[in-house]
Amino acid sequence: FHLGMFEIGKPLGKGKFGRVYLAREREHKFVCALKVLYKSELQQNRAEIQVRREIEIQSNLRHPNVLKLYGHFHDSKRIFLILEFAGQGELYKHLRKAQRFPERKAAQYIAQMACALRYLHRKHVIHRDIKPENILVGIHGEIKISDFGWSVHAPGNRRKTYCGTLDYLPPEMIKPGSSDNSYDEKVDLWALGVLMYEFLVGEAPFEDSPIMTTRRIVNRDMTIPSYVSAEARDLLKKLLVVDPRGRLPLKKVQQHPWVTKHCQ
Ligand SMILES: CC(C)CCNC(=O)Cn1cc(-c2ccc3c(-c4nc5ccccc5[nH]4)n[nH]c3c2)cn1
């Protein structure tokens, strides 16, 4: 590999570290998203290990709803990631533009997320950072989970403090001083519930504040607007359960009436 083999196009956005460009590989005219990470920046943030782990995790994943990492290469200063190009870009931009999604579209997205998460969990990968900002949309409108920056091989334990919005974190990951800081794949079920709420309502159910966080722990009822259908309400209540063991398993999510009614 060397950069010469790629024609670099417009910037596609800024990831956590580095920038992403539309790129086309010269020989086969293969279009991709080329992400450039600076080694110096990774060193400053002590992120090399994490990036190496992300590369390791994402290189072995093959699923239509998971963004592919085709390969990577580096020169003295930079690491280059050859990522799948998602033809319709970032999901959160679609969500902001639409304010909230119709239930049919939300149900199709949740079904695809459940499918992707079942695949990840079978490979003992917990994503841990499911939110609209980490989801892209393919050319046929299908969604693709990207950015495995916080994924771990299950069971994980909370070593580092989490930097980012708390909106999607389940109670077991934020309960202050909880002795066993181990958790498992069920953290992604909570996040799936928060994602579903945000698709239907246009904002997260528990805003990012300590009081709301404690309310989340005691599970004071979040407010679900009246325009949300009874079936959607039912599924939300079965995912946003404080006790991880009480959350609806992904197989049951795919079989839930709200999902089956709108899919296939
Ligand atoms: C360490 C390594 C394994 C991390 C791999 N994961 C990432 O780098 C996460 N990431 C993906 C991207 C990204 C951003 C944008 C796109 C796009 C894309 N398509 C677009 C279409 C229209 C407008 C904007 C678009 N961005 N396709 N693929 C992308 C990939 C940015 N960061």
The ligand as a MOL file (V3000), in Angstrom:
LIG
                    3D

  0  0  0     0  0            999 V3000
M  V30 BEGIN CTAB
M  V30 COUNTS 32 36 0 0 0
M  V30 BEGIN ATOM
M  V30 1 C -9.2320 2.5420 14.8120 0
M  V30 2 C -10.2230 2.1840 13.7530 0
M  V30 3 C -10.5230 0.7100 13.6360 0
M  V30 4 C -11.4760 2.9940 13.9050 0
M  V30 5 C -12.4370 2.6110 12.8110 0
M  V30 6 N -13.6090 3.3620 12.9900 0
M  V30 7 C -13.6350 4.6260 12.6930 0
M  V30 8 O -12.7250 5.2990 12.2500 0
M  V30 9 C -14.9430 5.2740 12.9530 0
M  V30 10 N -15.1670 6.2440 11.9320 0
M  V30 11 C -15.8300 6.0310 10.7760 0
M  V30 12 C -15.8770 7.2450 10.1760 0
M  V30 13 C -16.5860 7.5350 8.9520 0
M  V30 14 C -17.1350 8.7930 8.7540 0
M  V30 15 C -17.8790 9.0700 7.6200 0
M  V30 16 C -18.0410 8.0580 6.6540 0
M  V30 17 C -18.7570 7.9590 5.4690 0
M  V30 18 C -19.5470 8.9810 4.8580 0
M  V30 19 N -20.3320 8.7990 3.8140 0
M  V30 20 C -20.9120 9.9850 3.5340 0
M  V30 21 C -21.8430 10.3550 2.5620 0
M  V30 22 C -22.3050 11.6780 2.5450 0
M  V30 23 C -21.8440 12.5730 3.4690 0
M  V30 24 C -20.9140 12.1920 4.4340 0
M  V30 25 C -20.4650 10.8790 4.4410 0
M  V30 26 N -19.6080 10.2290 5.2730 0
M  V30 27 N -18.6060 6.7210 4.9520 0
M  V30 28 N -17.8230 6.0240 5.7970 0
M  V30 29 C -17.4620 6.8120 6.8480 0
M  V30 30 C -16.7200 6.5200 7.9930 0
M  V30 31 C -15.2410 8.1660 11.0110 0
M  V30 32 N -14.7650 7.5030 12.0620 0
M  V30 END ATOM
M  V30 BEGIN BOND
M  V30 1 1 1 2
M  V30 2 1 2 3
M  V30 3 1 2 4
M  V30 4 1 4 5
M  V30 5 1 5 6
M  V30 6 1 6 7
M  V30 7 2 7 8
M  V30 8 1 7 9
M  V30 9 1 9 10
M  V30 10 1 10 11
M  V30 11 1 10 32
M  V30 12 2 11 12
M  V30 13 1 12 13
M  V30 14 1 12 31
M  V30 15 1 13 14
M  V30 16 2 13 30
M  V30 17 2 14 15
M  V30 18 1 15 16
M  V30 19 1 16 17
M  V30 20 2 16 29
M  V30 21 1 17 18
M  V30 22 2 17 27
M  V30 23 2 18 19
M  V30 24 1 18 26
M  V30 25 1 19 20
M  V30 26 1 20 21
M  V30 27 2 20 25
M  V30 28 2 21 22
M  V30 29 1 22 23
M  V30 30 2 23 24
M  V30 31 1 24 25
M  V30 32 1 25 26
M  V30 33 1 27 28
M  V30 34 1 28 29
M  V30 35 1 29 30
M  V30 36 2 31 32
M  V30 END BOND
M  V30 END CTAB
M  END
